[in-house]
Amino acid sequence: MEVTEYQAERVPEEGAGSTGGPMPGRCSYFVQRKRRFCKMIVSEGKKFCGEHADNGEASILGHLDRLGLLGKSHCFVEFGAGRGKLSHWVNIAIENFENVHFLLVERATTRFKVDGKQKNSTFERLHIDIQHLSLDRVPSLVQKQLPVIGIGKHLCGAGTDLGLRCLVQNYSNLVKEPQYKCLKVDPGELEDNAEDKAINTCPVKGIVIALCCHHRCDWHQYVGRDFFQKLGLGQREFGVFQRMSSWATCGSRTAGQILIENEKREPEETEEHDLDLKNTDCSLEGVQGLALTVEERENLGRLCKLLIDHGRLDYLNSMGYTACLEYYTEPEVSLENVLLIAVP
């Protein structure tokens, strides 16, 4: 099933609601090809019809809802936001809640942004590399002091590690009094407690990030280095696992075949993680002499991705979070179908 992407263009008034949005009781998915919202009638309490609910964003929303992260008085920080489609879906899901802020972080200039189509929430876009971002210096966060929820869909390689460190390690304690009450400890004890590093005292309420492109990870940015070193592994071994992780999604296709498939798509449909001309490990030549079948190569690639992700879980656990990995869509929909979830 081909799903047409959302495009941030003016919505024709014909067939739309009075605010330029979807008609009451109809699907909230914007069909780019027809330049209007889907007209399918939705079930009571639903935002999308059956066709458009079957996508990764809908599953991610389900996990956010299950964790109690869809509500009022939050700031959603979307890392590697691109056009901001994930924030768009979150905004639709919580349109009846007040005091919600969205901070879209993207280093590249992006076309077809959805920011301008949002009606009920504040959308702020930061053009900055994640490694240079200090959330405690963002004026809107300092002013509003809202609990932060970190989100991302297909945050490539080192971007995931930079995002985790930005949220967990580099974010100063902005909300002091509510944290002391929540932790049920005396404020003075926090200064003398040698183990306070393991207590999450930053105003981050949750992290939900769809992972991808482990072959683009970088040892120097990787948050799970302590995990690797505890296993007797170092930078050299990490580099091997990093390169082999690409086998999980390449299958029997060569890099040239992947390029041809991406060239057939519309330019705006090609995500950054879909096209990696520099990654030669996708080619069959990269495994000559190993006598591995396609299935064995894919399984080995998945194990390498899992090992890298477990290093991230170990890091989050050491920082006082409860973290896990979950599948959020079927492999037939996307081979990059693992979600990293963490709550304090």
C-alpha positions in Angstrom: 0.0 0.0 0.0 1.4 3.4 -1.0 1.0 6.0 1.6 1.1 9.6 0.3 3.1 11.9 2.5 1.9 15.1 4.1 3.0 18.2 2.5 3.0 21.7 4.1 1.1 23.5 1.4 -2.0 25.6 1.5 -5.1 23.5 1.9 -7.9 24.4 -0.5 -11.0 25.6 1.2 -13.2 23.4 -0.9 -14.1 20.2 1.0 -12.3 21.3 4.2 -13.5 22.5 7.5 -13.9 26.2 8.3 -10.4 26.4 9.6 -8.8 24.8 6.6 -8.5 21.5 8.4 -10.3 18.2 8.1 -14.1 18.2 8.1 -15.7 17.1 11.4 -15.9 13.3 11.7 -13.5 12.8 8.7 -9.9 11.5 8.5 -7.2 14.0 9.6 -4.7 12.8 7.0 -3.7 15.3 4.3 -3.4 13.7 0.9 -0.7 15.5 -1.0 -1.7 14.3 -4.4 -5.2 15.6 -4.0 -4.2 18.7 -2.0 -6.9 18.1 0.6 -7.6 16.1 3.7 -8.9 12.6 3.4 -12.7 12.5 3.4 -13.2 9.0 4.8 -15.5 8.8 7.9 -13.6 7.7 11.0 -14.9 5.7 13.9 -16.0 7.5 17.1 -13.0 8.7 19.0 -10.6 8.1 16.1 -8.6 10.7 14.1 -7.7 8.6 11.1 -9.4 6.2 8.8 -8.2 2.5 8.5 -6.0 3.2 5.6 -4.0 6.1 7.1 -3.9 4.7 10.6 -1.6 1.9 9.4 1.7 3.8 9.6 4.6 4.1 11.9 3.5 7.4 13.3 0.2 5.9 14.5 2.1 3.2 16.4 4.5 5.7 18.0 1.4 7.7 19.1 0.1 4.5 20.7 3.3 4.0 22.7 3.2 7.7 23.8 -0.4 7.3 24.9 0.3 4.0 26.8 3.1 5.7 28.7 0.8 8.6 29.6 2.9 11.1 27.6 0.0 12.5 25.6 -1.4 15.3 27.7 -1.4 19.0 28.6 1.6 21.1 29.7 4.4 19.3 27.9 7.1 20.3 25.5 7.8 17.7 22.7 11.3 18.0 21.4 11.6 16.2 18.0 15.2 15.5 17.1 16.0 15.2 13.4 12.6 16.6 12.7 12.9 17.1 9.0 9.4 18.3 7.9 8.1 17.8 11.4 5.6 15.1 10.5 5.8 13.2 13.8 5.1 16.4 15.7 2.2 17.0 13.4 0.6 13.7 14.3 1.3 14.2 18.0 -0.3 17.6 17.8 -3.5 16.1 16.2 -3.7 13.5 18.9 -3.6 16.1 21.7 -5.4 19.0 20.0 -7.8 19.4 22.9 -5.0 19.9 25.5 -3.6 23.2 26.6 -0.1 24.6 27.1 1.6 22.3 24.6 4.8 23.3 22.9 6.7 21.7 20.1 10.5 22.2 19.5 11.6 20.9 16.2 15.4 20.4 15.9 16.9 20.0 12.5 20.3 21.1 11.2 19.4 21.2 7.5 17.1 23.5 5.7 13.9 21.6 5.0 11.2 22.1 2.3 7.5 21.3 2.7 7.5 21.9 6.5 4.3 21.2 8.3 4.9 23.8 11.0 2.7 26.5 9.5 -0.4 24.2 9.4 -0.6 23.8 13.1 -3.5 25.6 14.8 -3.7 24.9 18.5 -0.1 24.5 19.7 3.2 26.5 19.5 5.7 25.2 17.0 9.3 26.4 17.3 12.0 25.3 14.9 15.7 25.3 15.7 18.3 25.0 12.9 21.1 23.6 14.8 23.2 20.4 15.1 22.1 18.3 18.0 25.6 18.2 19.5 25.6 22.0 19.8 22.1 22.2 21.4 21.7 23.0 25.1 18.0 22.7 26.0 18.5 24.7 29.2 19.4 27.7 27.1 16.4 27.6 24.8 14.4 30.7 25.9 11.0 29.1 25.4 11.9 26.2 27.7 13.4 28.4 30.3 10.4 30.6 30.3 7.7 27.9 30.3 9.5 25.3 32.3 7.5 22.5 30.8 8.4 18.8 31.2 10.2 17.6 28.1 9.4 14.6 26.0 12.0 13.6 23.5 10.7 12.1 20.3 12.1 11.1 16.9 11.4 9.0 13.9 14.3 7.3 12.2 16.9 9.4 14.0 20.0 8.3 12.1 23.0 6.8 13.7 25.0 9.2 15.9 22.0 11.5 16.0 20.3 9.1 18.4 23.3 9.2 20.8 23.5 13.0 20.5 19.8 13.3 21.2 20.0 11.0 24.3 23.0 12.9 25.7 21.2 16.2 25.1 18.2 15.1 27.0 19.7 13.0 29.8 23.2 14.4 30.5 23.4 18.0 29.3 19.9 19.2 30.3 20.2 21.2 33.6 17.7 20.9 36.4 15.2 23.6 35.6 12.2 22.4 37.6 13.5 22.3 41.2 10.6 22.2 43.7 8.4 19.7 41.8 11.3 17.3 41.4 12.1 17.3 45.1 8.5 16.5 45.9 8.4 13.8 43.2 11.6 12.1 44.5 10.5 12.3 48.1 13.9 13.2 49.4 15.3 16.2 51.2 16.9 18.8 48.9 20.0 18.9 51.0 20.5 15.2 50.7 20.8 15.5 46.9 24.0 17.5 47.3 25.6 15.0 49.6 24.4 11.8 47.9 27.3 10.3 46.0 24.9 8.2 44.0 22.7 11.0 42.8 23.9 10.5 39.2 21.7 7.5 39.0 18.7 9.6 40.0 17.0 11.3 37.1 16.5 14.9 38.3 16.2 16.6 34.9 12.7 17.6 33.7 12.6 14.9 31.0 9.3 13.0 31.3 10.0 10.4 28.6 11.9 9.4 25.5 10.4 7.7 22.5 12.7 7.4 19.4 12.5 5.2 16.4 16.0 4.0 15.6 17.8 3.5 12.3 21.1 3.6 10.4 23.3 2.0 13.0 26.1 2.0 10.4 26.2 5.7 10.8 27.0 5.5 14.5 30.3 7.0 15.8 32.3 5.6 18.7 33.2 9.1 20.0 29.5 10.1 20.1 28.2 6.7 21.2 26.6 6.7 24.7 27.1 3.0 25.3 30.9 3.0 25.4 31.0 1.9 29.0 28.7 -1.1 28.1 31.1 -2.2 25.4 34.2 -1.8 27.6 32.5 -3.9 30.3 32.3 -6.6 27.7 36.0 -6.3 26.9 35.2 -4.5 23.6 36.5 -1.3 22.3 36.5 1.1 19.3 37.9 -1.4 16.9 35.2 -4.0 17.7 32.5 -1.3 17.6 33.5 -0.4 14.1 33.1 -3.9 13.0 29.6 -4.2 14.5 28.7 -0.8 13.1 29.6 -1.8 9.6 27.9 -5.2 9.8 24.7 -3.7 11.1 23.9 -2.5 7.6 23.4 -6.1 6.6 20.1 -6.2 8.5 18.4 -3.9 6.0 20.4 -4.5 2.8 19.5 -8.1 2.2 20.6 -9.3 -1.2 20.4 -5.8 -2.7 23.5 -4.1 -3.9 24.2 -0.4 -3.2 23.4 0.2 -6.9 20.0 -1.4 -6.6 19.2 0.7 -3.5 20.2 3.8 -5.5 17.9 2.9 -8.4 14.9 2.3 -6.1 15.4 5.7 -4.4 15.7 7.5 -7.7 12.3 6.2 -8.7 10.7 7.9 -5.7 9.6 11.5 -5.6 12.4 13.7 -4.2 10.5 14.6 -1.0 9.8 10.9 -0.4 13.4 9.9 0.0 14.4 10.1 3.6 18.1 10.7 4.6 18.4 7.2 6.0 17.2 5.5 2.8 20.2 6.6 0.8 23.8 6.1 1.8 26.1 6.1 -1.1 29.1 6.1 1.1 28.1 2.8 2.8 29.8 0.1 0.7 29.0 -2.6 3.3 25.6 -3.0 1.7 27.2 -4.6 -1.4 27.6 -8.3 -1.7 31.3 -7.8 -2.2 31.6 -6.7 1.4 31.0 -10.3 2.6 33.0 -12.2 0.1 34.8 -15.1 1.7 32.4 -15.4 4.6 30.2 -18.0 2.9 27.1 -16.4 4.5 23.6 -16.8 3.0 21.4 -13.7 2.7 19.3 -14.9 5.7 22.4 -15.4 7.8 23.8 -12.0 6.8 20.5 -10.3 7.7 20.3 -12.1 11.1 23.9 -11.1 11.9 23.1 -7.5 11.0 20.1 -7.5 13.3 22.3 -8.9 16.2 24.8 -6.1 15.6 22.1 -3.5 15.7 20.7 -5.0 18.9 24.1 -5.0 20.6 24.5 -1.3 19.8 21.0 -0.6 21.1 21.7 -2.5 24.3 24.6 -0.1 25.0 22.1 2.7 24.8 19.8 1.0 27.2 22.6 0.4 29.6 23.4 4.2 29.5 19.8 5.2 30.1 19.5 2.7 33.0 22.7 4.1 34.6 21.2 7.6 34.4 18.1 6.6 36.4 15.8 5.7 33.5 13.8 2.6 32.8 14.5 1.8 29.2 13.5 -0.9 26.7 13.3 -1.7 23.0 10.0 -2.5 21.3 8.9 -3.2 17.7 6.5 -0.5 16.5 5.6 -1.8 13.1 5.9 -4.9 10.9 9.1 -5.6 9.0 7.0 -5.6 5.8 6.3 -1.9 6.5 9.9 -1.0 7.5 13.0 -2.9 8.3 13.9 -0.1 10.7 11.1 -1.0 13.1 12.6 -0.7 16.6 11.5 1.9 19.1 13.7 3.0 22.0 11.5 3.9 25.0 12.7 5.4 28.3 10.9 6.9 31.3 12.4 8.2 34.6 
